């Protein structure tokens, strides 16, 4: 087969990129406002604010689904193009499941357009993996308006299977076009910025109630004490923070348990909504006495298992050289859940454990 080479397909138009950034900003703002409203509402025992924090993301999700329905219907009505492609290179990544993510560098040869190179990642079953090899010819499909969104047809029709068996395809010049537009990091940054702005707006709006309340009217559970073993501390009604001095870590023996005990008041220890631990920092948001939000006793954490969970997340999830770690505990899903998130040179990963410290889910870095 003779291949005519040409310019690679272009990605989304500028207008679509603007919409992507706008959508990311709006999504981040909704997340930030919802989280801050829920937390501030629980601290202030402000029921409408708590309801807003729960209802806002639900309403936003339904709105996004409704707004995207016409576009999804249009895309479903357009038949995808089918073409032959040759594997220039491939790389299988590690996975704990039967389907392995494989990165393909393909030369795609449409019947009515010049050939082009594209890079995609697709899950391939371990049993079928030997069928894919460099210079092997495949049948692929892609939307006519987005030729970079290529997917491999695992079971082509007999006609296309016969064409693939007898085809010889030359390589198109590189470099390969990424399978998806490369705006992900920029959109992620915009989303994060909007999240912080939304959360800050809620806190500033209720700053008088949060920081100017009369401490004498607060119940003892909302005034945790801080032990003398810490270097610095910050205590506001309904929450507490413990910071260890230089050279110490929450992973050291007894440090995390001692930090938690320093924020509690003997037998009348308050229940917590969330607990977050970093290397030298402990932050706890306590539950108001009248709230019905899911809560837990901070003293019930499996303290002895925390160092092992962090070490497992650092060394087995493919993040490369570990840089940061964080443990978050809550009961938002019903049972007490510990989430250990880690970052490194290879990306970010997540490990989840139950109330006994037993690992229940791993999300490796990609």
C-alpha positions, -999 to +999 in steps of 0.1 A: +000+000+000+013+034-010+009+060+017+005+098+011+019+118+039+007+152+049+002+176+078-010+160+110-045+166+122-050+197+143-066+197+178-095+217+191-102+252+178-094+283+200-131+287+209-132+251+222-101+258+243-117+289+258-147+268+267-125+242+283-107+268+304-141+284+313-155+250+323-124+242+344-127+276+362-164+271+369-159+235+381-131+246+404-152+274+418-181+252+425-159+226+443-142+253+464-174+270+474-191+237+482-163+224+504-158+257+522-196+262+527-200+227+541-170+231+565-179+266+576-216+256+580-206+227+603-184+250+624-210+277+627-239+253+630-254+271+601-278+246+585-286+265+552-249+268+546-244+230+551-273+223+527-258+247+502-224+229+504-241+196+496-267+207+471-245+230+450-223+203+434-253+181+428-272+209+410-240+218+390-235+182+380-271+179+367-267+212+349-235+200+332-252+167+321-282+186+307-260+211+289-239+184+273-267+162+262-272+179+227-234+176+220-233+140+230-264+132+208-247+149+178-215+130+184-233+097+187-252+104+155-220+107+134-205+074+123-168+070+131-143+066+103-125+033+099-089+030+087-058+009+089-029+017+111+006+003+117+022+001+152+054+021+152+062+015+189+043+004+219+049+004+257+029-016+282+026-001+317+022-020+350-013-028+363-028-049+390-058-057+367-062-080+337-065-050+314-031-033+309-028+003+297-006+003+266+009+034+249+008+031+211+026+052+185+006+046+153+007+056+117-029+060+106-038+057+069-073+070+061-086+061+027-095+097+018-068+117+036-030+117+041-014+094+066-004+108+100+012+097+132-007+097+165+000+086+201-027+069+221-031+049+253-056+020+253-063-008+277-054-043+263-062-076+280-032-096+291-044-125+270-045-104+238-013-085+244+009-109+224-012-101+193+001-065+193+037-060+181+057-033+163+050-031+126+017-050+131-013-037+111-045-028+130-080-016+123-088+017+140-117+041+143-119+078+150-145+106+149-143+125+116-140+158+133-114+146+158-089+123+140-065+123+169-090+105+191-081+071+177-093+038+192-082+003+182-110-020+169-103-052+187-128-073+166-130-058+131-154-069+104-142-097+081-137-072+053-114-050+074-097-080+089-088-092+055-075-058+044-054-056+076-040-091+069-027-082+034-017-046+040+019-032+040+020+003+054+049+027+053+057+049+083+044+085+083+069+112+094+068+122+131+065+135+156+033+117+168+003+138+176-009+133+213-041+114+214-058+142+234-052+180+233-023+191+256-043+217+276-047+193+306-022+209+329-033+245+321-069+236+327-059+218+359-041+250+371-072+271+363-094+247+381-072+247+412-070+285+412-108+288+410-111+262+438-089+283+461-107+315+451-141+300+458-131+286+492-115+320+501-146+339+491-168+318+515-143+321+544-140+359+539-178+362+537-182+346+571-149+357+587-167+378+613-187+347+625-156+325+624-130+347+640-149+373+661-171+349+681-170+351+719-150+321+730-167+321+764-199+309+747-183+279+731-187+244+746-156+228+759-155+205+729-149+234+706-118+246+726-092+219+722-060+224+741-025+221+727+003+203+746+037+217+752+054+190+731+047+210+699+067+239+685+038+260+673+000+257+674-032+274+661-065+269+678-098+285+666-133+274+677-142+241+662-107+232+649-071+226+660-037+224+645-005+209+658+029+216+643+060+196+653+094+212+657+123+207+633+137+172+631+105+155+641+078+138+620+043+125+625+056+092+614+079+089+644+067+065+671+040+080+693+041+114+676+008+113+658-011+098+688+005+124+711-005+152+687-041+140+686-043+136+724-030+171+728-060+185+709-086+165+729-101+172+763-100+140+784-132+120+784-152+148+768-131+146+736-150+161+707-158+141+676-141+150+643-154+157+608-120+155+591-084+149+601-055+157+579-018+147+586+013+158+569+050+152+578+050+178+607+014+191+606-019+178+621-052+196+613-085+185+628-120+200+621-143+191+650-180+184+647-204+208+664-225+191+691-258+196+671-247+185+637-258+153+620-228+151+597-207+119+596-181+121+624-156+099+642-134+097+673-099+108+664-085+085+690-099+055+670-074+058+642-050+029+637-020+050+647+005+021+645-005+014+609+000+049+596+038+048+590+035+015+571+006+028+550+027+059+540+057+038+533+037+014+511+022+043+492+056+058+486+073+026+474+046+006+455+025+030+435+051+040+409+056+077+420+094+075+416+114+096+441+088+105+468+084+142+476+053+148+497+026+127+515-007+134+532-032+113+551-068+123+554-094+105+575-132+110+574-165+092+573-181+109+543-187+075+527-202+059+558-173+039+573-141+055+585-117+058+555-080+067+555-066+081+522-029+084+518-020+106+488+017+108+477+035+127+450+069+122+434+088+125+402+065+099+385+033+117+394+006+114+421-010+082+436-036+073+462-039+045+487-071+039+507-074+019+540-102+010+564-106+018+601-082-011+609-055+001+586-061-026+560-055-014+524-087-016+503-078+003+471-047+015+453-046+041+425-010+040+410+006+069+393+002+072+356 
